[in-house]
Amino acid sequence: MDRSGQGWAHGFVGMATFSGSLPATRAAVADLSPLFLTSGRAVVAAILAAGLLAVIRPPRPARADLPALALVTAGVVIGFPLLTALALQGISASRSVVFIGLLPLATALFGVLRGGERPRPAFWLFSGLGAAAVAGFALSRGGAASAGGDLLMVAAVLLCGLGYAEGAVLSRRLGGWQVISWALLLSLPPMAVVALATLPASWTGIGAPAWLGFAYVSVFSMLVGFVFWYRGLALGGIARVGQLQLLQPFLSLILSALLLREVVSWAMVATTGLVVLCVIGAKRFA
């Protein structure tokens, strides 16, 4: 498999891992506060990352890499998890899909601004069509809405796109798992303080679904997914591989159907087919 193919393969695994993040987050915030969820997941992932770094002992980032690592931390370790957790208290998970559909565009935009990539005009056409298809499908499903929740999701998408692009640029030098591991380690001191300050007053009222959601976002959403995702972006291109995120909402719905026995409609199947065509077109012209 060539470099581009490896990038798409790694990117797909990362995207598939992230597809469980919003359902898991919604399950967790039913019994855990957004601040504890955000800080606690970062602490758990940082401890695991510290173990990886201690065993494998990769070269440390240069001092010049610290500002970029800080942006990764702000975007994907703190910003996106916290803002989505806050948003999901006021909007439904189905409505949040509208905004996740905009994430590939945000990632591509920051890939241009921060990664120096220059996709062709046709790329933006396919990317925009894919985002519109995802948003249209999500809006047709309805779901609770609030202006505050919507604004939080917009901010989350922008921060996540920045964190994805910045981390991908760093991954070209440091490696994918190293970038997220160092970013998590950078976040550990403040996140540990916040986690201790926001510990639940009582542990007895926290159900198993909340703990399972917490475990998923701590291990898979916060660490494992990024190992594959950053490597995929670095190998295949930020804007190009980032379009795989258009498929993420539909994988989330498939997971809901398998795990929660929700109905998969023909509209979902048709929209997924359209999105796949848009991803193929974006890959061709990126």
Backbone torsions as a table, in degrees:
resi	resn	phi	psi	omega
1	MET	NA	132.2	-178.2
2	ASP	-76.9	178.5	-175.2
3	ARG	-59.8	-44.1	-179.8
4	SER	-64.5	-42.6	178.6
5	GLY	-62.4	-40.6	176.5
6	GLN	-62.4	-38.9	178.8
7	GLY	-61.8	-44.2	179.5
8	TRP	-67.1	-37.8	179.8
9	ALA	-66.1	-47.8	178.1
10	HIS	-63.2	-41.4	180.0
11	GLY	-61.9	-39.7	-179.6
12	PHE	-64.5	-42.5	179.2
13	VAL	-62.8	-43.0	178.2
14	GLY	-61.9	-46.3	-179.8
15	MET	-62.1	-42.7	179.4
16	ALA	-62.7	-37.3	177.0
17	THR	-64.1	-43.1	-179.2
18	PHE	-67.6	-20.7	-175.3
19	SER	-62.7	-21.4	177.5
20	GLY	-88.7	-1.4	-172.5
21	SER	-66.6	-49.9	-177.0
22	LEU	-66.7	-45.3	174.7
23	PRO	-58.8	-39.9	179.7
24	ALA	-68.0	-39.0	178.4
25	THR	-63.5	-43.3	-179.7
26	ARG	-64.2	-37.3	176.3
27	ALA	-65.0	-38.3	-176.7
28	ALA	-71.6	-42.2	-176.2
29	VAL	-73.7	-5.1	173.7
30	ALA	-64.8	-30.9	-177.7
31	ASP	-126.3	-10.5	-178.0
32	LEU	-119.4	146.0	179.5
33	SER	-72.4	150.1	178.6
34	PRO	-57.8	-37.7	-179.5
35	LEU	-66.5	-43.0	178.6
36	PHE	-67.8	-40.3	179.3
37	LEU	-60.9	-46.4	-178.4
38	THR	-64.6	-47.9	-177.7
39	SER	-73.3	-39.5	-178.7
40	GLY	-65.1	-42.1	179.3
41	ARG	-64.9	-36.5	178.7
42	ALA	-67.3	-38.4	179.6
43	VAL	-66.2	-46.6	179.3
44	VAL	-60.4	-47.1	-179.5
45	ALA	-65.4	-37.0	-179.6
46	ALA	-65.9	-37.6	177.7
47	ILE	-64.6	-42.6	176.9
48	LEU	-64.1	-42.3	179.4
49	ALA	-64.0	-39.4	178.6
50	ALA	-61.8	-38.4	176.7
51	GLY	-63.6	-42.4	177.1
52	LEU	-60.5	-46.2	-178.8
53	LEU	-64.4	-37.1	-179.1
54	ALA	-69.2	-36.2	-177.7
55	VAL	-77.6	-46.5	-173.7
56	ILE	-86.0	-29.6	177.2
57	ARG	54.9	61.7	175.3
58	PRO	-74.7	164.2	176.0
59	PRO	-59.6	144.3	179.1
60	ARG	-75.1	151.7	176.8
61	PRO	-63.3	148.4	174.9
62	ALA	-71.5	160.4	179.0
63	ARG	-58.7	-33.3	179.9
64	ALA	-67.7	-17.9	179.4
65	ASP	-83.9	-13.2	-174.1
66	LEU	-63.0	-41.8	177.0
67	PRO	-60.3	-40.0	178.5
68	ALA	-66.5	-40.4	177.2
69	LEU	-63.5	-35.9	177.4
70	ALA	-64.0	-37.1	177.1
71	LEU	-67.0	-40.1	176.3
72	VAL	-60.8	-45.5	179.0
73	THR	-60.2	-47.5	-179.1
74	ALA	-64.1	-35.3	-175.3
75	GLY	-81.1	-53.3	-170.0
76	VAL	-107.4	-19.6	179.0
77	VAL	-89.7	-39.1	-176.4
78	ILE	-111.2	-56.2	-170.0
79	GLY	-60.2	-59.7	-176.5
80	PHE	-62.7	-48.1	179.8
81	PRO	-60.5	-43.2	-177.4
82	LEU	-68.4	-46.9	-176.4
83	LEU	-67.0	-38.0	177.8
84	THR	-69.7	-37.3	178.1
85	ALA	-63.1	-41.4	176.9
86	LEU	-66.1	-42.7	-178.4
87	ALA	-63.7	-39.8	-175.9
88	LEU	-71.6	-4.9	171.5
89	GLN	-80.1	-18.9	-176.9
90	GLY	-118.0	-15.5	178.5
91	ILE	-127.9	161.1	-179.8
92	SER	-80.5	160.7	177.5
93	ALA	-63.7	-34.6	179.9
94	SER	-65.0	-36.6	178.2
95	ARG	-70.4	-32.5	179.9
96	SER	-63.3	-22.1	178.1
97	VAL	-61.0	-31.9	177.7
98	VAL	-54.2	-43.6	-174.2
99	PHE	-82.0	-35.0	176.0
100	ILE	-61.6	-30.9	176.3
101	GLY	-64.4	-19.4	177.8
102	LEU	-89.0	-9.3	-176.4
103	LEU	-62.2	-39.5	176.8
104	PRO	-59.9	-37.9	177.4
105	LEU	-65.6	-42.2	178.9
106	ALA	-63.7	-41.9	178.8
107	THR	-63.5	-43.3	178.8
108	ALA	-63.9	-40.9	179.5
109	LEU	-60.9	-46.6	179.0
110	PHE	-72.3	-25.1	172.9
111	GLY	-63.5	-34.7	175.6
112	VAL	-71.7	-46.1	-174.8
113	LEU	-72.6	-40.1	-173.1
114	ARG	-106.1	-26.9	-175.6
115	GLY	-102.4	-5.3	178.2
116	GLY	72.0	18.3	-179.8
117	GLU	-82.5	153.3	-178.1
118	ARG	-136.1	77.5	177.6
119	PRO	-65.2	154.0	178.2
120	ARG	-74.7	159.4	-178.2
121	PRO	-54.3	-37.5	-179.6
122	ALA	-61.8	-29.1	177.0
123	PHE	-59.2	-46.2	-178.1
124	TRP	-65.4	-32.2	177.1
125	LEU	-63.3	-50.5	-179.4
126	PHE	-66.5	-38.5	178.9
127	SER	-64.1	-42.7	178.5
128	GLY	-66.0	-39.7	177.7
129	LEU	-63.7	-40.6	179.1
130	GLY	-64.8	-43.8	178.4
131	ALA	-62.5	-41.3	179.4
132	ALA	-64.6	-38.2	179.1
133	ALA	-64.5	-43.8	179.1
134	VAL	-64.1	-47.2	-178.8
135	ALA	-63.4	-42.6	179.6
136	GLY	-62.9	-42.0	178.2
137	PHE	-63.1	-44.5	-178.5
138	ALA	-64.5	-43.0	179.7
139	LEU	-64.0	-34.1	-179.5
140	SER	-68.6	-21.1	178.4
141	ARG	-82.8	-12.0	-179.1
142	GLY	76.2	-148.3	-178.6
143	GLY	115.0	150.4	-177.9
144	ALA	-61.7	142.9	-177.6
145	ALA	-132.1	153.6	171.4
146	SER	-155.3	144.8	-178.7
147	ALA	-61.6	-41.6	179.9
148	GLY	-63.5	-43.8	178.7
149	GLY	-63.8	-39.7	178.9
150	ASP	-63.2	-44.6	179.8
151	LEU	-64.0	-37.8	177.5
152	LEU	-63.7	-38.7	179.2
153	MET	-68.4	-38.2	176.6
154	VAL	-61.5	-46.3	178.9
155	ALA	-62.9	-38.9	179.3
156	ALA	-62.9	-42.9	-179.2
157	VAL	-64.5	-42.1	179.7
158	LEU	-64.6	-44.8	179.2
159	LEU	-65.3	-38.4	-179.9
160	CYS	-67.3	-43.1	177.7
161	GLY	-59.0	-41.4	177.3
162	LEU	-64.1	-45.2	180.0
163	GLY	-64.0	-38.2	177.3
164	TYR	-62.8	-49.3	-176.7
165	ALA	-65.2	-44.6	-179.2
166	GLU	-64.0	-41.6	179.2
167	GLY	-67.2	-35.4	178.7
168	ALA	-65.7	-40.0	177.8
169	VAL	-62.6	-43.9	178.6
170	LEU	-65.3	-34.5	-177.8
171	SER	-63.0	-25.4	177.9
172	ARG	-63.8	-27.0	179.9
173	ARG	-103.0	-39.9	-172.0
174	LEU	-99.5	-26.5	-173.7
175	GLY	102.1	149.6	-173.0
176	GLY	-63.4	-52.4	-176.8
177	TRP	-69.0	-28.7	178.3
178	GLN	-67.2	-39.9	-178.3
179	VAL	-62.0	-52.3	-177.9
180	ILE	-67.5	-31.6	178.9
181	SER	-67.2	-45.6	178.2
182	TRP	-66.6	-37.6	178.1
183	ALA	-63.9	-41.9	177.6
184	LEU	-64.5	-41.7	179.2
185	LEU	-63.1	-37.6	177.8
186	LEU	-63.3	-32.9	-177.9
187	SER	-83.9	-13.1	-170.4
188	LEU	-58.0	-49.6	-177.5
189	PRO	-57.5	-54.5	-179.5
190	PRO	-66.7	-36.5	-179.3
191	MET	-68.4	-33.9	176.9
192	ALA	-65.5	-40.1	178.0
193	VAL	-63.0	-46.0	180.0
194	VAL	-64.3	-41.0	-179.7
195	ALA	-62.2	-43.1	178.6
196	LEU	-65.8	-36.6	-178.4
197	ALA	-73.7	-22.2	-175.7
198	THR	-114.1	21.1	177.2
199	LEU	-56.0	140.7	178.5
200	PRO	-57.8	141.0	179.5
201	ALA	-65.0	-32.5	178.3
202	SER	-139.8	138.1	-179.6
203	TRP	-92.7	-13.4	-172.5
204	THR	-71.4	-27.6	-176.6
205	GLY	-88.3	4.3	-177.6
206	ILE	-92.9	117.8	-175.6
207	GLY	-81.1	168.3	179.4
208	ALA	-60.2	-40.8	178.4
209	PRO	-58.4	-38.0	179.0
210	ALA	-65.0	-42.1	179.7
211	TRP	-69.1	-36.9	177.1
212	LEU	-65.4	-41.8	176.1
213	GLY	-61.4	-43.1	178.3
214	PHE	-61.2	-43.8	-179.5
215	ALA	-64.0	-41.4	-178.5
216	TYR	-63.3	-50.2	-176.5
217	VAL	-68.6	-26.6	-180.0
218	SER	-72.9	-43.9	-174.2
219	VAL	-91.5	-50.7	-172.2
220	PHE	-88.2	-51.1	-177.9
221	SER	-68.2	-33.7	-172.4
222	MET	-93.9	-18.4	-176.0
223	LEU	-133.9	-63.2	-172.3
224	VAL	-60.0	-46.4	-179.3
225	GLY	-58.8	-39.2	-178.2
226	PHE	-71.2	-28.1	176.7
227	VAL	-57.3	-45.3	179.8
228	PHE	-78.8	-41.4	-173.6
229	TRP	-64.1	-49.0	-178.9
230	TYR	-65.5	-37.2	177.0
231	ARG	-66.2	-40.0	177.8
232	GLY	-62.1	-45.0	178.6
233	LEU	-63.7	-39.9	-178.4
234	ALA	-67.7	-38.3	-177.4
235	LEU	-80.9	-41.9	-172.0
236	GLY	-99.6	-9.3	-177.8
237	GLY	104.9	135.6	-175.5
238	ILE	-63.5	-53.5	-177.4
239	ALA	-65.1	-42.3	-174.9
240	ARG	-67.4	-59.4	-176.8
241	VAL	-68.5	-27.8	178.7
242	GLY	-59.3	-22.7	179.7
243	GLN	-68.0	-16.0	175.6
244	LEU	-60.0	-23.4	-179.9
245	GLN	-63.3	-19.3	176.0
246	LEU	-61.2	-26.1	-179.8
247	LEU	-84.1	-15.4	-173.2
248	GLN	-58.9	-45.6	179.8
249	PRO	-59.3	-35.6	-177.6
250	PHE	-74.4	-33.9	173.6
251	LEU	-65.6	-36.3	176.7
252	SER	-61.6	-41.6	178.8
253	LEU	-68.2	-36.2	176.8
254	ILE	-64.1	-41.8	176.6
255	LEU	-60.8	-40.9	178.3
256	SER	-62.7	-37.9	179.2
257	ALA	-66.9	-41.2	-178.0
258	LEU	-72.6	-41.9	-173.5
259	LEU	-91.2	-34.6	-175.8
260	LEU	-109.6	-0.2	178.9
261	ARG	61.3	35.8	173.9
262	GLU	-79.9	156.1	-175.0
263	VAL	-81.3	133.4	172.7
264	VAL	-96.0	115.0	-174.7
265	SER	-86.8	163.4	175.0
266	TRP	-65.0	-31.0	177.6
267	ALA	-61.8	-38.7	178.1
268	MET	-65.4	-43.1	-179.9
269	VAL	-62.9	-44.7	-179.1
270	ALA	-65.5	-42.9	-179.6
271	THR	-66.2	-38.3	177.3
272	THR	-60.9	-41.9	177.3
273	GLY	-61.0	-41.9	177.4
274	LEU	-62.6	-42.3	-179.5
275	VAL	-64.9	-39.8	178.0
276	VAL	-59.9	-42.6	177.3
277	LEU	-62.2	-38.4	178.5
278	CYS	-66.7	-39.5	177.4
279	VAL	-63.6	-42.2	178.2
280	ILE	-62.5	-43.4	178.5
281	GLY	-64.4	-42.1	178.4
282	ALA	-63.7	-39.8	177.5
283	LYS	-61.9	-38.5	-177.9
284	ARG	-67.6	-37.3	-172.4
285	PHE	-106.5	3.8	179.7
286	ALA	-70.9	NA	NA
